[in-house]
Amino acid sequence: MAFHDIVHIQDFLEEHVRDRRLTAWEFTRSTTTGIQEYRIFGQTECRREVNTEQVEIHLYQERLQNGTRVLGESAVTLNPEEDYRSRIRRCLEMAAFVANEPFALPESGGEPVQADIYDAVLADDPGEVMEEVHAVLERKSQSGRFRVSSSEVIIEEHEIAFRNSRGAEGRYRETEAYVECVLLCGDGTDGEAESVAIRKVRRKQDLDMAALVDQAESFAQDMLDARTPPTGLMDVVFSHDALDELFRYFVVQSSGPAAYHGWSRFRPGEPVVRDVRGDRLTLISDPHLPGGMLSRPFDANGLATRRVEVIRDGVFSSRPVDSRHAAYLGLEASGPFANVVVQPGQAPLESLFEARPALHCLQFSAFEPNPVTGAFSGEIRTGYYVTPEGRIPVKGGSVSGVMDSAFQHARFARETVQRESYLGPAAVRLGNLSVSGA
C-alpha cells in the first residue's frame, strides 16, 4: 500500500506556507503490521493479517479576528492514492471556523530519548508468539478446572515518522501484544463463574501467559463461592487491575488542560491532599519507562518528551504540559502526562491486611474517579473481605469515596509492580471508604 510521494505532499504544504495561506503544519505517517485472531471455545472465528499505512496532517492558520490573533486548526487523514490536494484545501477551509489561542510548534534540535518499547521477537514472528499463547491456554485448560470460552490475541508493530514545518522530525518503532481471554469455572449445575484476563505489553518478556492464566483461574474458582460484601465504612486495599485508574484523579488534576480551563485544584508548593496521616504521595510522569504503554520519545507535536516529578512527598511540584499548554500557561514544555510512576512505601504488602476487617479489591467492573471533584464509585468484580477468621470471596456491591479524604490515610506497599502504564506499589490501602453491599 503506497501513498503519493511523501515529498510532494510536504512540498505542497510548504507552498501554502510561502503563500501565507498556512502558518504551520504537522505530518505524521504511521504504518502497522501484525496479526489478529479471535477464538470461541478454541475454534478460530476470525484471523487476519494487518498491513496498513496512514498519513495524518494537522494544519495551523493564524489570523487576526476582531483585533485579536487567533489560531485556526484542522486535521485530515489521507488514504492511499487519493487526491491529497483537494483534501488539504478542504482542511484549510475548515480551519477558518476555529479560533484557538496561538502557540508555537516545537523547533528542530531536540534530542528525543529512545524508550525501550520495541521487541524484535514480536515484530519478526508474531504468528509464532500467537501460537505460543494459544498453546499455554490449551495446556492449562486440559486440567479440567476451567474452560476458555473466548480469546483474542493481537500482535502488532507500529512505525511512526513525524515532521513539522519548523524542522522538528523524528521516527520510532514500537510493538504491542494484546491478549484477552475469558475463563469459565463450574459446570452450570451449582453455579458458574467467569474471569476475564487481559494483558497488554510492549515486550514478549512481560507477557507471562502462564501466570496470567493461573491468576484468572484462581479468581474464577474463588468467585464460585463469592457473596456480596457487607455494607459500612471500612479500609480498602487496591491491587492488581484495581491499580490502573486509582491515581487518575491526580494525573488529570495536574494536567495542562485542567490548569488552563481553571478547574485544577493543584497549586505549586501546596499539598495535593491536606491533613495527611498516612504515606505521602510522590507521583512522576515517565515517558521513557521501559515497556510502558505510554512511553515514546516525542509527543504528537514532535516535542522531545522528558520525565517530570509532578508531586513530591504530597506537595505539588511541576505540571507536565505539551507545547500548546506550556505556551498558554507560561511553563516549560515536557509533553503530556505519560506513564504513572508512584514511589512505594515502607510497609510490607502483607502488613496492609493486619488491621481487620478490610476489603481487598482486585478488579472493578468500572472505576473512573471524577477528574474535578475526585469522587469515585466502583462496582466490585473480584475481591475479598478480609476478617480475623480469613478471606471471604466477594463480588457485586460497590466502593465509593472522595480522593482528598481517602488519601489522607493512604498506605503504600514497599513491593512494586509494573502494569501497562503504571509502576508503583503492588497494593495501596485507603481508609474509611463507603462500601455498599449486603
Legacy VTK file of the C-alpha trace (Angstrom):
# vtk DataFile Version 3.0
C-alpha trace
ASCII
DATASET POLYDATA
POINTS 438 float
0.000 0.000 0.000
1.634 3.227 -1.100
0.860 6.897 -0.885
1.699 9.536 -3.401
5.273 10.698 -2.981
5.529 12.000 0.588
7.929 14.694 -0.550
5.323 16.029 -2.984
2.754 16.336 -0.179
5.188 18.209 2.048
6.213 20.472 -0.866
2.519 21.234 -1.414
2.196 22.227 2.261
5.326 24.397 2.109
3.937 26.171 -0.940
0.928 27.208 1.160
3.244 28.428 3.946
5.190 30.590 1.485
1.924 31.990 0.145
0.829 32.682 3.757
-2.317 30.628 3.303
-0.909 28.379 6.020
1.082 29.236 9.173
2.384 25.798 10.132
1.814 22.087 9.564
2.486 18.694 11.137
2.866 15.484 9.179
2.627 12.051 10.825
2.991 8.796 8.908
2.026 5.597 10.737
2.412 2.045 9.481
1.065 -1.053 11.208
1.855 -4.695 10.501
0.770 -7.676 12.505
-1.742 -10.418 13.075
-5.072 -10.718 14.883
-7.083 -13.785 15.873
-10.319 -14.370 17.738
-11.378 -17.811 19.003
-14.515 -19.176 20.647
-14.084 -22.348 22.703
-10.809 -22.997 20.923
-12.186 -22.637 17.398
-10.935 -19.822 15.203
-13.728 -17.401 14.328
-11.620 -14.720 12.712
-7.964 -14.421 11.771
-6.393 -11.703 9.689
-3.091 -10.118 8.885
-2.741 -6.372 9.304
-0.781 -4.188 6.912
-1.908 -0.570 6.960
-0.442 2.843 6.302
-1.891 6.162 7.359
-0.909 9.784 6.920
-2.345 12.443 9.212
-1.805 16.134 8.553
-2.566 18.878 11.050
-2.839 22.415 9.695
-2.481 25.698 11.615
-3.687 29.000 10.215
-3.027 32.117 12.305
-5.156 35.185 11.568
-6.483 38.430 13.026
-10.059 38.237 14.285
-11.737 41.269 15.862
-8.317 42.734 16.608
-7.024 39.544 18.294
-4.598 36.960 16.965
-6.286 33.544 16.802
-5.218 30.157 15.516
-7.377 28.142 13.179
-6.753 24.401 13.235
-7.892 21.384 11.296
-6.693 17.832 10.648
-7.082 15.403 7.774
-6.290 11.712 7.459
-5.255 10.723 3.952
-5.988 7.415 2.304
-3.603 5.884 -0.248
-3.706 7.252 -3.760
-6.480 9.804 -3.101
-6.304 13.426 -4.244
-4.386 14.935 -1.356
-4.526 18.450 -2.855
-8.304 18.744 -2.647
-8.377 17.140 0.825
-5.804 19.618 2.139
-7.643 22.577 0.608
-10.897 21.482 2.308
-8.977 21.058 5.546
-7.770 24.652 5.268
-11.346 25.827 4.760
-12.375 24.053 7.968
-9.542 25.714 9.909
-11.149 29.090 9.230
-14.028 28.134 11.552
-11.699 27.531 14.545
-10.317 30.326 16.723
-7.928 28.988 19.369
-5.234 30.822 21.272
-1.975 30.761 19.247
1.091 28.763 20.243
4.355 27.830 18.515
5.207 24.326 17.363
8.491 22.770 18.539
11.588 23.569 16.507
14.349 21.246 15.369
17.220 20.489 17.703
15.537 18.426 20.405
17.197 15.188 21.476
14.493 12.539 21.990
15.248 9.660 24.351
14.509 6.350 22.648
12.346 4.346 25.030
12.525 0.545 25.281
9.202 -0.162 23.554
10.285 -2.369 20.625
10.701 -6.146 20.726
12.219 -7.807 17.665
10.675 -11.155 18.664
7.137 -9.724 18.471
7.931 -7.836 15.265
9.713 -10.601 13.350
7.445 -13.570 14.086
4.087 -12.529 15.541
2.471 -15.770 14.337
4.806 -17.901 16.430
4.163 -15.811 19.529
0.419 -16.106 18.929
0.683 -19.898 18.725
2.630 -19.932 21.988
-0.204 -18.005 23.643
-2.811 -20.490 22.407
-0.595 -23.409 23.414
-0.499 -22.144 27.013
-4.274 -21.745 27.078
-4.796 -25.256 25.681
-2.286 -26.857 28.039
-3.695 -25.150 31.118
-7.309 -25.962 30.192
-6.503 -29.673 29.981
-6.563 -29.745 33.784
-10.354 -29.662 33.515
-10.654 -26.932 36.128
-11.815 -24.331 33.619
-12.843 -23.756 30.006
-11.683 -20.966 27.737
-14.901 -19.527 26.326
-13.164 -16.946 24.138
-9.756 -15.498 23.414
-8.452 -12.578 21.409
-4.801 -12.099 20.523
-3.388 -9.097 18.666
0.317 -8.684 17.950
1.429 -5.615 16.023
4.389 -3.488 15.085
3.948 0.253 14.594
6.337 2.696 12.973
5.735 6.415 13.451
7.512 9.110 11.445
6.924 12.787 12.205
7.880 16.117 10.715
6.625 19.676 11.094
7.127 22.946 9.264
9.617 24.216 11.855
12.099 21.425 11.186
11.272 19.119 14.100
11.300 15.493 12.985
11.700 12.035 14.405
10.924 8.369 13.981
10.379 5.432 16.307
9.097 1.873 16.290
7.010 0.140 18.905
5.496 -3.307 19.336
2.348 -4.340 21.128
0.880 -7.656 22.224
-2.698 -7.707 23.480
-4.272 -10.828 24.973
-7.787 -11.139 26.325
-9.284 -14.444 27.397
-12.436 -15.405 29.288
-12.210 -18.408 31.620
-15.280 -20.278 32.886
-15.313 -22.358 36.062
-18.145 -24.581 37.227
-20.482 -26.843 35.277
-23.542 -24.616 35.497
-25.333 -27.010 37.874
-24.149 -25.472 41.131
-23.207 -22.172 39.607
-20.689 -20.843 37.140
-18.161 -18.046 37.357
-16.062 -16.322 34.755
-12.821 -14.399 34.924
-11.598 -12.029 32.233
-7.815 -11.922 31.889
-6.325 -9.026 29.934
-2.702 -8.164 29.321
-1.189 -5.539 27.039
2.591 -5.325 26.752
5.343 -3.932 24.539
7.725 -6.856 25.017
7.251 -10.617 24.970
9.224 -10.945 28.206
6.410 -9.092 30.010
3.603 -11.308 28.681
3.955 -14.329 31.042
0.833 -16.141 29.851
1.146 -18.999 32.331
0.970 -16.635 35.313
-1.904 -14.692 33.738
-3.986 -17.845 33.211
-3.223 -19.197 36.691
-4.338 -15.916 38.238
-7.541 -15.811 36.187
-8.365 -19.401 37.111
-7.818 -18.662 40.796
-10.154 -15.679 40.625
-12.845 -17.659 38.802
-12.677 -20.569 41.252
-12.983 -18.233 44.214
-15.878 -16.328 42.660
-17.914 -19.563 42.528
-18.441 -19.067 46.267
-18.456 -15.268 46.282
-21.001 -13.254 48.200
-21.818 -9.553 48.378
-19.583 -7.609 50.800
-21.108 -6.124 53.949
-22.253 -2.509 53.970
-20.374 0.050 56.014
-17.280 2.226 56.345
-14.011 0.317 56.100
-10.447 0.372 54.813
-9.994 -0.875 51.263
-6.820 -2.360 49.744
-6.400 -1.861 45.980
-4.186 -4.204 43.957
-3.926 -5.917 40.541
-6.299 -4.340 37.946
-7.735 -2.003 40.596
-4.479 -0.006 40.489
-4.883 1.005 36.848
-7.161 4.010 37.449
-6.501 4.651 41.137
-4.241 7.665 40.508
-6.185 9.039 37.522
-7.586 11.945 39.553
-4.076 13.184 40.395
-2.965 12.740 36.777
-5.843 14.785 35.325
-5.717 17.461 38.032
-2.028 18.040 37.289
-2.569 18.308 33.523
-2.250 21.398 31.364
-5.903 21.445 30.228
-7.106 21.339 33.855
-4.994 24.387 34.718
-5.798 26.286 31.541
-9.566 25.816 31.889
-9.434 26.747 35.570
-10.604 23.592 37.310
-7.292 22.243 38.615
-7.130 22.346 42.411
-3.376 21.853 42.466
-1.080 24.819 43.129
2.760 24.700 43.091
4.186 24.316 46.550
0.870 23.311 48.117
-0.274 19.861 49.332
-2.489 17.909 46.945
-4.091 16.240 49.975
-4.315 18.062 53.306
-4.093 16.663 56.835
-2.284 13.514 55.705
-1.994 10.881 58.427
-0.571 8.115 56.263
2.010 7.885 53.457
2.565 10.964 51.336
2.246 10.614 47.587
5.202 11.042 45.225
3.991 10.890 41.618
6.107 11.023 38.445
5.273 11.245 34.742
7.742 9.000 32.909
7.604 8.846 29.094
10.705 6.615 28.959
9.608 3.769 31.263
10.896 0.537 29.675
7.936 -1.396 28.309
5.461 1.339 29.242
2.403 1.615 27.029
2.649 5.431 27.200
6.393 5.546 26.565
7.539 7.424 23.461
10.466 9.642 22.500
8.346 12.576 21.326
4.724 13.650 21.611
2.063 14.400 18.995
3.615 17.824 18.280
7.132 16.419 17.857
8.335 17.653 21.258
11.073 15.527 22.846
9.412 14.168 25.992
11.006 14.252 29.433
10.450 12.816 32.897
8.681 15.120 35.369
8.337 14.819 39.147
4.772 16.043 39.493
4.108 15.526 43.206
6.842 15.124 45.831
6.007 13.980 49.366
2.420 15.107 48.905
3.277 18.580 47.578
2.529 19.652 44.008
5.812 20.334 42.254
5.544 20.584 38.462
2.895 20.339 35.774
3.663 18.143 32.708
2.414 20.020 29.651
2.578 19.833 25.869
3.736 22.742 23.696
0.259 24.248 23.466
-0.444 24.434 27.193
3.141 25.363 28.013
2.643 28.493 25.887
-0.775 29.200 27.374
0.409 28.805 30.986
3.938 30.176 30.687
5.548 26.833 31.602
8.357 24.721 30.202
7.063 22.083 27.790
7.731 18.449 28.692
4.992 16.549 26.873
1.633 15.478 28.359
1.382 13.114 31.343
2.823 9.740 30.340
3.290 6.569 32.420
2.339 6.867 36.086
5.235 6.141 38.459
4.436 6.118 42.185
7.057 5.903 44.923
6.426 2.819 47.091
6.062 2.938 50.852
7.917 1.219 53.676
5.278 -1.319 54.722
5.436 -4.959 53.540
2.422 -5.804 51.430
1.053 -8.323 53.924
1.054 -5.685 56.667
-1.639 -3.779 54.784
-4.055 -6.530 55.858
-3.107 -6.611 59.547
-5.899 -4.274 60.645
-9.052 -6.285 60.043
-11.719 -6.309 58.773
-10.734 -4.787 55.427
-11.929 -5.119 51.867
-9.398 -6.230 49.228
-10.388 -5.140 45.697
-8.527 -6.654 42.747
-10.876 -5.928 39.835
-13.705 -3.471 39.257
-16.330 -3.588 36.538
-15.656 0.145 36.192
-13.666 2.626 38.260
-13.434 6.205 36.989
-12.813 8.932 39.590
-14.382 12.269 38.743
-11.468 14.407 37.456
-12.836 17.602 39.032
-14.244 16.549 42.412
-12.275 13.337 42.989
-15.463 11.456 43.861
-15.403 7.801 42.853
-17.539 4.695 42.898
-16.589 1.294 41.550
-18.558 -1.942 41.262
-16.547 -4.880 42.583
-15.845 -7.666 40.105
-13.262 -9.597 42.128
-12.463 -9.048 45.779
-12.063 -10.494 49.269
-13.471 -9.452 52.622
-10.543 -9.978 54.990
-11.536 -10.816 58.569
-9.654 -12.187 61.598
-11.006 -15.611 60.592
-9.762 -15.453 56.974
-10.639 -14.256 53.487
-14.152 -14.406 52.062
-14.535 -14.027 48.258
-16.847 -11.142 47.343
-18.277 -9.611 44.183
-21.006 -7.111 43.466
-21.600 -4.136 45.685
-19.512 -1.005 45.337
-16.764 1.071 46.896
-17.113 4.857 46.960
-15.401 7.869 48.430
-13.533 11.074 47.593
-9.842 11.076 46.720
-8.978 14.006 49.009
-10.172 12.220 52.136
-9.312 8.667 51.006
-5.625 9.521 50.519
-5.375 11.146 53.960
-4.990 7.626 55.341
-3.141 6.001 52.422
-0.509 3.344 52.982
1.681 2.139 50.110
3.263 -1.317 49.958
7.033 -1.413 49.590
6.784 -4.160 46.936
6.312 -2.798 43.411
4.557 -3.944 40.266
4.579 -2.721 36.666
1.380 -2.745 34.675
0.512 -1.247 31.261
1.331 2.351 32.118
1.930 2.109 35.869
4.957 1.401 38.034
4.490 1.642 41.760
3.392 -0.096 44.944
1.806 -3.501 44.415
-1.013 -2.517 46.761
-2.441 0.657 48.272
-4.627 0.810 51.382
-7.108 3.711 51.628
-9.002 4.454 54.783
-12.629 4.850 55.741
-14.309 4.264 52.380
-18.005 3.590 51.949
-18.859 0.019 50.938
-22.362 -0.749 49.717
-23.188 -4.430 49.716
-25.405 -6.814 51.630
LINES 1 439
438 0 1 2 3 4 5 6 7 8 9 10 11 12 13 14 15 16 17 18 19 20 21 22 23 24 25 26 27 28 29 30 31 32 33 34 35 36 37 38 39 40 41 42 43 44 45 46 47 48 49 50 51 52 53 54 55 56 57 58 59 60 61 62 63 64 65 66 67 68 69 70 71 72 73 74 75 76 77 78 79 80 81 82 83 84 85 86 87 88 89 90 91 92 93 94 95 96 97 98 99 100 101 102 103 104 105 106 107 108 109 110 111 112 113 114 115 116 117 118 119 120 121 122 123 124 125 126 127 128 129 130 131 132 133 134 135 136 137 138 139 140 141 142 143 144 145 146 147 148 149 150 151 152 153 154 155 156 157 158 159 160 161 162 163 164 165 166 167 168 169 170 171 172 173 174 175 176 177 178 179 180 181 182 183 184 185 186 187 188 189 190 191 192 193 194 195 196 197 198 199 200 201 202 203 204 205 206 207 208 209 210 211 212 213 214 215 216 217 218 219 220 221 222 223 224 225 226 227 228 229 230 231 232 233 234 235 236 237 238 239 240 241 242 243 244 245 246 247 248 249 250 251 252 253 254 255 256 257 258 259 260 261 262 263 264 265 266 267 268 269 270 271 272 273 274 275 276 277 278 279 280 281 282 283 284 285 286 287 288 289 290 291 292 293 294 295 296 297 298 299 300 301 302 303 304 305 306 307 308 309 310 311 312 313 314 315 316 317 318 319 320 321 322 323 324 325 326 327 328 329 330 331 332 333 334 335 336 337 338 339 340 341 342 343 344 345 346 347 348 349 350 351 352 353 354 355 356 357 358 359 360 361 362 363 364 365 366 367 368 369 370 371 372 373 374 375 376 377 378 379 380 381 382 383 384 385 386 387 388 389 390 391 392 393 394 395 396 397 398 399 400 401 402 403 404 405 406 407 408 409 410 411 412 413 414 415 416 417 418 419 420 421 422 423 424 425 426 427 428 429 430 431 432 433 434 435 436 437
